[in-house]
Every structure is written in structure tokens, then in C-alpha cells.
Amino acid sequence: MPWQKRRPLAEEDKSCEAAAAREKALDLLTGRDFSCAELYERLCRGFRRETAAGAIAAVQRMGFLDDEKYAAQKARSLLAQHKSRRAIADALRRKGLDKPVIEDALAALYAAHEENEETADPETAAALALITRRYARKIAEGRQDLVLAALARRGFSYTVAKRALCLAADETEIA
């Protein structure tokens, strides 16, 4: 029945057709980008491990699968959603990316923002955007402690959260 969770296939019941695995990988990649580990896990649901690994290698040779490009794109997307550096790294780690790939993506992301004078610190800008969008009422009530706690839960460091609170207070004084 459709509402019941399907049982995973036994290894001997899984397909070992390399062409079908490549086709499935390409089909999945038409919907959205995947990391290599993520795509491998998806392929292992219906194909044997060796077949899935071969399909991943084939798709990489074709140029459709690149962990570095995926990490950079995902990091940019998460920063645009006002995520902290720690939250971005955690999300990339959950996607199955290696630590060096994550560090390179974050370094490139923050280096690009440091060159731009207006957004010298994108993490502070993200925290400030969250404060003005979600926590303005709490600041108006004088509950900066709650806002600091909320930002800490979202992965912002104390110094970044405090700096963003000071900037938000300056903006409210001006307005």
C-alpha cells in the first residue's frame, strides 16, 4: 500500500545492470544536483553497490557530478537563507561531503564577500537580517537575551550575535 514504507531490497534482489544504473543516475540529476555520496545512497536502493559505484564514476567522467561545484553552490544558497557558517558546514556534512571540500567551499564563499566592501562580514549580515525579520519585537520589548539565545541555537557565535544586536540597536535608534 502506498502509505506503508517499502522494505529495502536484499542485496541479491538488487539490479546489477550498469546501463540502467547510469540512466537512473542521470535521471536523478535532471531533477536537482546531488553530492557523490548522496547519489550513491540513492542508487544503492535499487542497484548493487558495485553497480552504483560504477554509475557514479561514469557520471563523474561525463562531468555531471562535481562535489566541489555542488558544495560551493549549496553554501551560497544557504548563506542567502541567512544561515551561519556553522550551520552551512553542518548542512554540507549531512550531504556527505568531505571536510576539505567543505572548508574550501566556505573559504571561497567568505573570501568573495570580503572583497566586497558593503558585505565585509556576511555572517553578521545574516544575523542582522534574522534579527530585523524575526526578532524585532523581542528587541523592542528589551529581551536581547532571548535573541542572543535564538541566534546561538542557529549556529551564530556570541561575538557575531552581539555585533548584529548592536547594529540592530543602532538602526532602531536612527529610525
Secondary structure, 3 states (H helix, E strand, C coil): CCCCCCCCCCHHHCECCHHHHHHHHHHHHHHCCCCHHHHHHHHHCCECHHHHHHHHHHHHHHCCCCHHHHHHHHHHHHHHCCCCHHHHHHHHHHCCCCHHHHHHHHHHHHHHHHHCCCCCCHHHHHHHHHHHHHCHHHHHCCCHHHHHHHHHHCCCCHHHHHHHHHHHHHHHHHC
